[in-house]
Amino acid sequence: MINAIRQCFMILIKCLITWLKHGIKRLLGANSVPNNWIASTRISHRRSCQADSEEWKTNEALRTYQLGDENGAKVTIQTSTHAFHVDLHRLSECSEYFRALSQSSMRETSESLINLDHVSSFIFHNLLEFCFNHDFKVPREELGAHIQVGSYLLAEAFVSRCLLVLTHELSPSNCFSYLSLAQEIFCLELKNTVFTYLSWNLLELPHVLRCLSDEEREEIINLRLKGERSLCSFRKENLTSWNDPETECARHIFTMNGPEDSGDWHTLTELPFRADKWCFTAVVLYNYLYAIGGYRQRMKRGWEFTMASFRYNPLNNSWVATSPLIKHRRHFSAVACEGFIYAVGGWYLDSLVTPDSSTALYTAVERYDPWEDTWRFVSSLPLTDFQFTVSLSHDVPLSTSLGECIYVLGSIQRTGEKLLLKYNTKQDSWSELLPTLTRADVDLPTLYFLGAADKLLVVGGNNSENVMTSFCVKSKKWGQIHRAGKVSYAGQGTLVGDQLLMPSIEHNTVIRLDLQTLTIRMLPPLPVPTLYEAIFYLYF
């Protein structure tokens, strides 16, 4: 019984190797149209002059690879132009192809002659040098051909080393060719290497991403979130001048190193503009940070605010300028939804003075396409017979996204009611979510935060306490009112699970609010005084 099982297993191995051999021959030699990636003899002749030494071509001793016992199993492997005499046991440790062959009873093993005449001698020599002498000498322009042969021979360590080098060689001009090669030879490791490169440069290579399927793009986008998540902060609005030494320090984004409750803030990057006064809103899309707003510059007729937008890529620590808003906005909300960024509300940005009773919010809503780097108008806020109050403590109106919809929360000027608006991004339409939250329901003159999980979360306060409630978009009902100790928040917070992180001026740091227990914990103080910060997460 055992012998029968062993015989069946050996037949299975033999069939598998035969299938692999014939399959690679079709890939490498049977195509009528030449393939630039084929590990052919012509490539070997063309590139071999770049090798450190070609003496192995004329010296048979340099084509003999023997380790350990000289009486061990040695086979002759005939490649495209040269034969190699190799210790099969050692080669089997480097290649699953040769391991299966050595354990089979195939004719090649019994006769100690293996025919690989479809494999380039130049490439096979480099593989043997790596396996026996730990010498990696693959020319950069030959990586594709070596990966192809290494993948065929199931030489995992050799392929991994090639891919490690390839990570530094991938570029916008060659990444699509390597991706095509990965698909041709069914090499998952090569595909993952190219996908990782594309994920690190997602929006820098829109022309490449357009050539991929929706599923492939989604996979690449998700790869950007596989790194370590870090809490970050930057000052959204700065009112100090160059005379204040704090201004220079505030021109940086900071990130938390170590545990959030006990770690240290460190400088991540400098803001990509030179100014002492600025006003920006932060939004994260595809693990890119967008800083959207404007900064003050000296012009011929005095100081003016220049509208500007910048995109920061944490995976390669780089900034690029992107298209600015159409409207000059201050203290507006920016929210990411369904692959776009929406700019909502705010008022005209011409100075950083305190708004008065005549200050009116913009009703125009803008949508940003990150692939085209363009803004365009969509349906305006339905502020027809009422206005939202303005505030310097947070962006106005507060906005968040849930599914394919954007939700906006504001205080109606005349009544103080809290009104939720819903924007359907697919239908480009606004609607009111009633009922409103009235003064009879809760004393909530100040709004701090609007976020979304399974429900919409609202955090605000009055002179004596903070208030938290929720709104169910399905049932269109307000949730229970919860009260907590008074903390004044200012700026832009972020919601992660049941934890809300918000900047607090009075505590001069970031506060972590546990939404289950309504308890707070103070994070280590920022390197600059807390004035009007944006708190967000990026993956590195």
N, C-alpha and C positions, 0 to 999 in steps of 0.2 A: 504493500500500500504506500509506504513512504517513498520507495523508489519511483512509483508511478507518479506521485505528486511532484517529486523532484524533476522527473522527465518533462512533465507538463509545464512546470515553471521555466525550465530551460528553453522549451519550444516557444513559450510566450516571450521570453527575453530576446530570442533570436528573431522573432517576427517584429518585435518593437524596433530593434536595431536596423533590420532591413527596411522597415517603413521610414525610419529617420534618414537612412542613407539615400533612399530613392527620393524622399521629399526634398532633401537639401540639393540633390542633383538637379531636380526640376527648378529649384529656386536659383541655383548658382550657374547652371550650365545649359539648361534646356530652353531658356527664353530666346526667342528669335530676335528680340529687341535688346540691345546692350543695356545693362543696368549699371549706373555709375557707382553703386555700392558693392557690386559683385567682387568677391575676393578672387580675382582672376590672375592668371600668370602675367597678363599685360600690365596690371597694376603693380605687381611685384617688380617687373623689369623697370617700370617707370620710376618707382619710388625707392627702390633698394639702394640707389646711389646715395641716399640721405642717411643710411644706417651708419653706425659707428665703424663697422668693419664688414667687409664682404668676403673675408677669407674663408668663412664656413662653406662657401659655394664650391671652393676648389680643394678644401682640406677635409677629408672624410672623418678625421679624428674630431674635428669641431662639430660634426653632425652626429656624434656618438654621445649619448647621455646615459651614464651608468652611475648609480649610487649604491653604496653598501656592498653586498655580496656580488662579486663579479660573475658568479655562477648562477645568479638569479635569472628569472625569465626575461629575455631580451627579444624584442621584436623589431622587424624592419618595417618602417612606415613610408610608403611611397607617396609623395605629394606631387604637385604639378610638374616640377622640374628636378627635384632632388629627393633622395631617400635618406631617412634618418634611422639610426639604430638606438633604440630607447629601452630603458628599464621599464617594463610594463607595469610592475607593481607601483613604482613611484608615480608614473603617469596616471595610474588609476586613482591615486589619492587626489589628483588635481582635476580629473575629468570623469563625470559619471558615465559618459559615453564609453570610455575605455575601461571603466570598472565593470560595466555590464558585459563588455566584449571579453574581458579576461576571465569572467566567471561562466562564460558560455562554452559550448563545444563546437562552435562554428569553425569552418575551415580556416579562416584567417588566423585564429588562435593556434590551432594545431600545426599550421605551417609556418607560424611566426612571421607572417607577411600580411600587412594590412594595406589595402589600396585606398588612398585618399587623393587620387590624382585630380580631383575637382577642387582641392584646397590649395591655396597659394603656398609655395615653399617659404617665401619670405614671412608670411604671417605665422605659419606653423613654427618656424625657427624662433620667432619672437615669443610665441606661447611657451615653447620648451625652455627658453632662457628664463622666463618668469617662473615656471614651475620648478626647474632644477637649480637655478642660480639666483633666484629672487631678483633678477635684473629686468626691470620694465623699460623697454626701449621702443615703444610704439610711437611713431611719428604722429603729431597732432592731426595732420590731414588724413591719416589712415585709420582713425579711431572707428569709423563706421564699419569698415571692412573687417577689422579685428573683432569688434563686437559681434558681427554677423557670424564669423567662424567660431568664436568662443561660445556663442549661444548654441550653435549647432553641436559642438562637442561637449556641451554641458559643463564647461569649465567655469564654475561659479566665481571662484576667487579672481580669475583673470578678467572676466567680464566686469566684476565689481570694481577692479582697479581701473579699467578703461572708463567706466561710468564716472568714477571719481574725478578723473582727469577731464572728462567731458563736461562736468558741471562748470568748469572754468573756461571752457571753449565755446559753449553755446552762445549764440548771438541772434539778433533779429534776422540776420541773413541766412542762417543755417538751421534754425530750430525746426522749421517745418520739414526740411529734408530728413532730419533725424526722426521726426515723428512719423513720417511716411515709411522710413526704414523699419521702425518698430512695428508698424502695422503689417509690413510685408513679411517679416521674419517671426512674427508673433512673440516678440520679446517684451514681456510685461515690465521688466526692470528698466529697459531703455525708455519705454513709454512713461513710466513713473518719473524718471529723471527729467525728461522733457516737460512733463506736466508740472513738476515742481518749479522748473525754470519759468514756465509760463505763469504760474501762480504768483511768483515773486515779482513778475513784471506784467501783471494782468492788464492794467489800463495803459501801460506804455506800449503794448503791442496789439492794439485793437484790430489791425489788418489781419493778424494771424488768427485771433480768436474768432473772427467772422467766418473763417473757413472750417470751423469745427461744428459738430452737432450740438444741439441744446444740452444733451446729456453730458458731453465732454466739457462744455463750458461750465456747467453746474459743478462737475467734479473738480475742475481747476479752481473755481471760486471757493469751494469748500476747503481746499488745501490751504488757503490763506488763513484759516482759523485753526490750524493744527499746532501752532506754536504755543509758547507760554504766554498766558494772559497777564497783562500788567496794567495797573491803575495809572492814569496820566492826568495832568492838569496843565492848563495854560490860562493866562489872564485874557479874558475876552475884551475888556475895555480898560484902557489906561488913560488917566487924567493928569498924571504927573509930567513934569518937564525934564529936560536933560540936566537941569540943575540938581535934580534929586537923584542921588546914586541908586535909588531903588529902581529907577526906570531901566537902566541897563540890565539889571538882574531879571526884571520882569519880562524881558524880551526872549524868554526861553520857554520851552515845554519841559516839564518835569515828569519823571516816572518814579514809581515806588519800587525800590529794591528790597527784597525780603518780604516777610509777612506784613500785611497791610496794617495790622495793629501795632507792630513794633519795628517795622523796617525804616529805611531812610529814603528821603526824596533825593534824586540825582538829576542833573541836567541831561536831557535826552537830545535836544537839538535847539538851535537858535531860530527864531522866527525869520522868515525869508525876506524881510523888508527892513528898511532903516527909518524909523520914525519914533517920536516920543509920545504921540497920541494916536490911538487907533480904536476901532470898534469892530469886532468880528463875532460871528456865531459859528459854533463848532458842530459838525455832524460827521458821523463815521459811516462809510459805505464800503462794503467789500474789504474791510480792514484797512481802508485809506482814511486818513483824517482830512477833512475839508475845512479850511478856515475861510469863511465868506464874509466880506464886509468892506472896510475901507480904512485908510490911514491918512494922516495929515501931511501935506507937502507944501513947501513954499513955492508960490507961483509969482508971476510978474506983478499981480495986483494983491499980494498978501498970501495968507494961508488958505488952502483949500483941501477938502477931503477927496482923495482919489479912490474910486471903487476898485477893489482887487479881490481875487480869490486864489487860493493856493491849495495844492494837494500834497500831503505828506505820506510817503510810503515807509512804514516802519521796518519792512523786511530788507530794504537796502539803504535806509536812512537818507532819503533824498526828498527834496522839495521840487515841485514844478508849478509854474503859474498856470492857472486855468482861466476860462472866460469869466469876467465879472458879471454881477447882477445887472439887469436892465435898469432897475430902479435904485436910487440912492437910499438905502435902508439902514436904520439904526434900531437896535433892540428887537429885531425880528426873530421869528422861529424858523429853524431849518430842520426838516425831518426826512429821513430816508424811507422810501416805500416802493416796493416792487421794482427795485433796480434804478430808481430815479431819486433826485433830491428836490424837495419842494420848499420854496421860500414863502413864508406867510407873515403878513402883518408888518409891524415896525412902523417907524415914521421917518421923515426925510432927514438924511444925514448931511448936515452942513456945519455943525458944531457939536460940542459935547456939553452944551448948557442944559439945565433942567427943563423938561417940557412943561408947558403951562396949559391952561384950560382950552386954548385954541389949537393945541396939537391934536391932529387926527391921524388915525391909523390908515395905512395903505389897505385898500381892498384888493388890489391887483395881486394875483398869485403867480409865481414863476416856477417852472419846472426845468430841472437840469438833466441833460442826457450825458452820462459820463463817457459813453463810447464816442459820441460826436463832439463833446465839449461845447455844447450850445445850451442857451437858455431860451425858453419861449413862454408866453403867457398861456395860462389855462383859465378855467372859470373863476371869477372873482368871488371873494368873500361876500355872502349875502347880508351885508350891513346896510340895509335900506332905511329902516325907520328907527334904528338904534345905533349906538356906538359902544365899543369896549373902552373901559378906562385904561390909561397908560400907566406904566410903572417903571422905575429904575432898578427894581430888585430882581426882575426876571424878564425874559423875552416875552413880547406881547403880540398876539395872544399865545398862551401855552399850547403846544402841539405835540402829538405823538401819532404813531401808526400801529394798526392792528390788522393783520391780513392785508387785504387790498384797499383798505380805507385809511384816511387820515382824520384824526379827531382834534378839534380845536376847542379850547376852553377860555372864556373871558368873563369879566364882570360888566354887566350892562350899566352904563353911566347913570341913568335916571333912577333905577330901582335897586341896584346892587345885586340883582339876581345873577346866579352863575348859570351861563348858557353853554351847552355843548353843541357844536356844529360837526357834521359828518360830511367828508368829501369822498366820493367814490371815484377812485382813479381810473377805473375801466369805463365808467359812464361820463366822466368829467362833469359831475353834478354835485351840488351842495344840498343839504337838508338839515333842519333843526331836529335835535333830539330832546323831546319834551318828556317829563316836566322839567322845568328849571329848578335850581336849588335856591330857595328864597331865604330872606332874613329870618322868617318865621321858622324855617327848618334848622338853621344854624347860623351863628354869628361868625361870618367868614369874610372879613373885609379884605384880607390879603391872601393872594394865591402864590404858592411857591413852586409847585411841581405838578405836572400831568404825565403819567406813564401808563403803560399797557402790559398786562400779562394775560390772564383769561378774562379780566375785567379792566376797566379804566380806573386808575388810582389817582386820587386828588389829595394833595397835601397843601394846607394853608394855615392861617392863624389869625388871632386877634390880639388884643393888648395883654391878655392874661394866659393864654394857652395856645397850643397848636391843635389843629383839627385834621383828621384823616377820614376820608370816606371813599366810596367806590361807586361805579356806575356800570350796570350790566347792559351791554349793547343789544343783547338778544331780547331780554324782557323789558328793556327801557325803564329800569327802576334804579333809584339810588339805594345804596347800601346803608348799613348801620353807621352812625356817627361815632368815631373814636376820638378821645381827647388825650393829650400828652402834655408834658411840661413845655414851657415856652422856650423856643429856640428861633432866632431870626436867621433865616437862610437868604442867600443872595447868589445869583448866578445860575449855572446850568448843571443839574445833577444827572445821575444815571441810576437805573433800576436793574438789579441783578438778582433774580430769584425773589426772596422775601427781604432783600436788603436794599435800602435806598441810601445812596451816598450823595451828599449835598455840601457845598461850601457854606461856612458860617463865619460872618465877620466878627461877631462878638466872641467867638471861641478861637478865631484866627487860625482855623484849620478846616479839615474836611470831617464832617459828622457822618457816622454810619447809624442809620435808623433801622432797627429790627421791626418789621411790619407786623410780626406776630405778637411780640411783647411790648412794642412801642418804647423800648429802651434805646438809649443812644450810647455810642462809644466814640471818643475822639481819636482820630488818627494822628500820627506825628505831624507837627507843624510844617507847613510849606516853607521853602527857602525865602519866600517873599511874603509880605503881609497879605492876608486874604481880603480882597476887595470885590472883584466881580469875575470869578473864575469859572471855567468849564471843566467838568469832571467826566472822564470817559475811559473806556478800556480799549487797548490795542493788543494785538498778538504779535509776538516776536519770534 
